[in-house]
Amino acid sequence: MSLTRRTLLTAGSVGLVIAQAQAATQQAQNAPSPTSDNRLRIAMPAFASDPFFPADGAGDKGIDMELARGIAAELGVEPVFDRSAVTFDGMVKLLMSGQADIAIGKLSRTLQRGRSILYSRPYAILHQGLLANRLNLARIAQGKPPEQIIRDFSGDLGVIEGSSFATYAAATFPHAQIHRFAGWNTVVDAIRNGTIDLAYRDDFEIKKLLVDDPSMTVVARSITLTDKLDTIAVGVRSDNPHLAAFVDLYLDLAKGQQVLNTDEIIARYRLGSNA
């Protein structure tokens, strides 16, 4: 019994579909991995920032450490940490030089950094904040609510060198005298002794300071800039959009699109401090 022309066409169409599916499967299997050498090179600062990441060699717990290991596990590669960066900008430089694939370490998104690296979507959104020396602030305000004098602030403002806030400061406080410090502890010391009037950082770090040292409330107060956000994300080398897309996919599927806020992070910090 001979096959009809219609039967032959149908059989040919099915064969074509099967061939296309096999080709697509083979192409997917041969597609380049987002990483090379079976490793994921992760830039993370040398210092600690609880509850995001511990100090070098201090352990594996922390929001960022867990995130880094989770991404590497889903990629099926070994996480290799580079803790040589002494500033947040130092992590960005490791990405730019090709020495790291991703940077995870409470890294803020800025337009300046975005010219050189790729960013994932934010996994934490904080507000920008200020830590004010009470006596200095009262002198500057002269009876006015502090919020009224903040925008036109022209006093002494402290920031951490190599941080996003060192970048934000000139635009947010164009009349201020900006002082750059090597680390947060030296900024806090300058607030405590009145050398500077305000310190500029995210509201989480300021609230964490007051949790750690309640006596600071005697000499300082916190001010949250509710209209200014600090978005925290994963940095990715600019020449690896595949990896950047995978990190976004991981945040969506493995983390359920969770975006942490200051209160949630403070609660985790308190829990860890009391453990």
C-alpha positions as CSV (number, residue, x, y, z in Angstrom):
1,M,0.0,0.0,0.0
2,S,1.6,3.2,-1.1
3,L,1.9,6.3,1.1
4,T,-0.1,9.4,0.1
5,R,1.6,12.7,-0.5
6,R,-0.1,14.1,2.6
7,T,1.2,11.3,4.7
8,L,4.7,11.9,3.4
9,L,4.5,15.6,4.2
10,T,3.2,14.9,7.7
11,A,6.0,12.5,8.4
12,G,8.5,15.0,7.1
13,S,7.2,17.7,9.3
14,V,7.5,15.5,12.4
15,G,11.0,14.5,11.5
16,L,11.9,18.2,11.1
17,V,10.5,19.1,14.5
18,I,12.4,16.2,16.1
19,A,15.6,17.3,14.4
20,Q,15.2,20.9,15.5
21,A,14.6,19.8,19.1
22,Q,17.7,17.6,19.0
23,A,19.7,20.5,17.6
24,A,18.4,22.8,20.3
25,T,19.3,20.3,23.0
26,Q,22.8,19.9,21.6
27,Q,23.3,23.7,21.4
28,A,22.2,24.1,25.0
29,Q,24.6,21.4,26.1
30,N,27.4,23.1,24.2
31,A,26.6,26.6,25.4
32,P,29.4,28.3,27.2
33,S,29.2,28.4,31.0
34,P,28.8,31.8,32.8
35,T,32.1,31.0,34.5
36,S,35.4,29.4,33.5
37,D,37.8,26.9,35.1
38,N,34.9,25.5,37.2
39,R,35.3,28.4,39.7
40,L,33.4,31.5,40.6
41,R,35.8,34.2,41.7
42,I,34.0,36.4,44.3
43,A,35.3,39.8,45.4
44,M,34.4,40.6,49.0
45,P,36.0,43.2,51.3
46,A,38.7,42.3,53.8
47,F,36.8,43.9,56.7
48,A,33.6,42.6,58.4
49,S,30.1,44.0,58.0
50,D,27.7,42.0,60.1
51,P,25.3,40.5,59.3
52,F,26.3,40.7,55.6
53,F,29.7,39.1,55.7
54,P,32.4,38.2,58.4
55,A,36.0,39.3,58.6
56,D,38.5,37.5,56.4
57,G,38.8,33.9,57.7
58,A,36.1,34.5,60.4
59,G,33.5,32.0,59.0
60,D,30.9,31.5,56.4
61,K,27.8,33.0,58.0
62,G,26.2,36.2,56.7
63,I,23.6,37.4,54.1
64,D,26.3,38.0,51.4
65,M,28.4,34.9,52.2
66,E,25.3,32.7,51.9
67,L,24.3,34.4,48.7
68,A,27.7,34.0,47.2
69,R,27.8,30.3,48.1
70,G,24.3,29.7,46.8
71,I,25.0,31.2,43.4
72,A,28.2,29.1,43.1
73,A,26.3,25.9,44.1
74,E,23.6,26.5,41.5
75,L,26.2,27.1,38.8
76,G,27.9,23.9,39.9
77,V,31.3,25.5,40.5
78,E,33.6,26.2,43.4
79,P,33.4,29.6,45.1
80,V,36.8,31.2,45.4
81,F,36.8,34.4,47.6
82,D,39.2,37.3,47.0
83,R,39.2,39.3,50.2
84,S,42.0,41.8,49.2
85,A,39.7,44.8,48.6
86,V,40.1,47.3,51.5
87,T,37.2,49.5,50.2
88,F,33.9,49.0,48.5
89,D,35.3,50.6,45.3
90,G,38.2,48.1,45.6
91,M,35.7,45.3,44.8
92,V,34.6,47.2,41.7
93,K,38.3,47.5,40.6
94,L,38.7,43.7,40.9
95,L,35.7,43.3,38.5
96,M,37.1,45.9,36.1
97,S,40.5,44.3,36.0
98,G,39.0,40.8,35.4
99,Q,40.4,39.4,38.7
100,A,36.9,38.6,39.9
101,D,33.7,37.4,38.3
102,I,31.2,38.9,40.8
103,A,31.4,41.2,43.8
104,I,29.2,40.5,46.8
105,G,29.7,42.7,49.9
106,K,27.0,45.1,50.7
107,L,27.8,46.8,47.4
108,S,25.7,49.9,46.6
109,R,24.5,50.7,43.1
110,T,25.7,54.0,41.8
111,L,25.6,55.5,38.3
112,Q,29.4,56.0,38.4
113,R,30.0,52.3,39.1
114,G,27.4,51.4,36.6
115,R,29.6,52.8,33.8
116,S,32.1,50.1,34.5
117,I,30.3,47.0,35.8
118,L,26.9,45.3,35.5
119,Y,24.5,45.0,38.5
120,S,22.0,42.5,39.5
121,R,18.6,43.6,40.7
122,P,18.7,44.8,44.4
123,Y,18.4,42.2,47.1
124,A,18.3,44.8,49.8
125,I,17.0,48.4,49.8
126,L,18.0,50.7,52.6
127,H,17.5,54.4,53.2
128,Q,20.4,56.9,53.3
129,G,21.0,58.3,56.7
130,L,22.9,60.7,58.9
131,L,24.5,60.5,62.3
132,A,24.6,64.0,63.8
133,N,26.6,65.4,66.7
134,R,23.8,66.7,69.0
135,L,25.6,69.9,70.2
136,N,26.9,70.8,66.7
137,L,23.5,70.2,65.2
138,A,21.7,72.4,67.8
139,R,24.2,75.2,67.1
140,I,23.6,75.0,63.4
141,A,19.8,74.6,63.6
142,Q,19.4,77.6,66.0
143,G,16.0,76.4,67.1
144,K,14.8,75.2,63.7
145,P,13.8,71.6,63.1
146,P,17.0,69.8,62.0
147,E,15.1,68.5,58.9
148,Q,14.8,72.1,57.6
149,I,18.6,72.8,57.6
150,I,19.8,69.4,56.3
151,R,19.3,70.1,52.6
152,D,21.3,73.3,52.7
153,F,23.8,72.0,55.2
154,S,27.1,73.7,54.8
155,G,29.0,72.3,57.8
156,D,31.5,69.4,58.1
157,L,30.3,66.1,56.7
158,G,32.2,62.8,57.2
159,V,32.1,59.8,54.7
160,I,34.1,56.6,54.2
161,E,36.7,56.9,51.5
162,G,35.9,54.5,48.6
163,S,32.2,54.1,49.6
164,S,29.1,55.0,47.6
165,F,28.5,57.8,50.1
166,A,31.8,59.4,49.2
167,T,30.2,59.6,45.7
168,Y,26.8,60.7,46.8
169,A,28.0,63.5,49.1
170,A,28.9,66.2,46.6
171,A,25.5,65.9,44.9
172,T,23.3,65.5,48.0
173,F,25.2,68.1,50.1
174,P,26.8,70.5,47.6
175,H,27.6,73.2,50.2
176,A,29.1,70.8,52.8
177,Q,32.8,70.5,53.7
178,I,33.4,66.8,52.9
179,H,35.9,64.9,55.1
180,R,37.0,61.4,53.9
181,F,37.9,58.8,56.5
182,A,39.6,55.4,56.1
183,G,36.8,53.6,58.0
184,W,33.5,53.8,59.8
185,N,35.1,53.7,63.3
186,T,37.1,56.8,62.6
187,V,34.0,58.6,61.3
188,V,32.1,57.7,64.5
189,D,35.1,58.9,66.6
190,A,34.9,62.3,64.7
191,I,31.2,62.6,65.5
192,R,31.8,61.7,69.1
193,N,34.4,64.4,69.7
194,G,32.6,67.0,67.5
195,T,35.3,67.2,64.8
196,I,32.5,66.8,62.2
197,D,28.9,67.7,62.4
198,L,27.3,64.9,60.4
199,A,28.3,61.4,59.2
200,Y,26.7,60.1,56.0
201,R,25.9,56.4,55.5
202,D,23.0,54.1,55.2
203,D,20.4,54.0,57.9
204,F,21.1,50.3,58.8
205,E,24.7,51.0,59.8
206,I,23.7,54.0,61.8
207,K,21.0,52.1,63.6
208,K,23.4,49.1,64.1
209,L,25.8,51.5,65.8
210,L,23.2,52.6,68.3
211,V,22.3,49.0,69.0
212,D,26.0,48.2,69.7
213,D,26.6,51.4,71.8
214,P,23.5,52.9,73.3
215,S,25.6,55.5,75.0
216,M,26.1,57.1,71.6
217,T,22.5,58.5,71.9
218,V,23.9,61.0,74.5
219,V,26.2,62.7,72.0
220,A,24.6,61.8,68.7
221,R,21.2,61.3,67.0
222,S,20.2,59.6,63.7
223,I,18.4,61.2,60.9
224,T,16.8,59.0,58.1
225,L,16.6,60.5,54.6
226,T,13.3,58.9,53.6
227,D,13.5,60.2,50.0
228,K,17.0,58.8,49.4
229,L,17.6,55.1,48.8
230,D,20.7,52.9,49.0
231,T,20.1,49.8,46.8
232,I,22.4,46.8,47.5
233,A,23.1,44.4,44.6
234,V,25.6,42.0,43.2
235,G,28.3,43.4,40.9
236,V,29.2,41.5,37.8
237,R,32.0,41.9,35.2
238,S,30.8,44.0,32.3
239,D,31.9,41.4,29.7
240,N,29.7,38.7,31.2
241,P,26.0,39.5,30.7
242,H,25.2,35.8,30.9
243,L,26.4,35.6,34.5
244,A,24.5,38.8,35.3
245,A,21.3,37.3,34.0
246,F,21.9,34.1,35.9
247,V,22.4,36.1,39.2
248,D,19.0,37.8,38.6
249,L,17.4,34.4,37.9
250,Y,18.9,33.1,41.1
251,L,17.5,36.0,43.1
252,D,14.1,35.5,41.5
253,L,13.8,31.7,41.8
254,A,16.0,30.6,44.7
255,K,15.4,33.7,46.8
256,G,11.7,34.2,45.9
257,Q,12.3,37.8,44.8
258,Q,13.0,38.7,48.4
259,V,14.2,42.3,49.0
260,L,15.5,42.9,52.5
261,N,14.9,46.2,54.3
262,T,16.6,47.9,57.2
263,D,14.2,46.5,59.9
264,E,14.7,42.9,58.7
265,I,18.4,43.2,58.6
266,I,18.5,44.8,62.1
267,A,16.4,41.9,63.4
268,R,18.9,39.4,61.9
269,Y,21.8,41.4,63.4
270,R,20.2,41.4,66.9
271,L,19.6,37.7,66.6
272,G,23.2,37.0,65.7
273,S,24.5,39.3,68.4
274,N,22.5,37.4,71.0
275,A,23.4,34.0,69.8
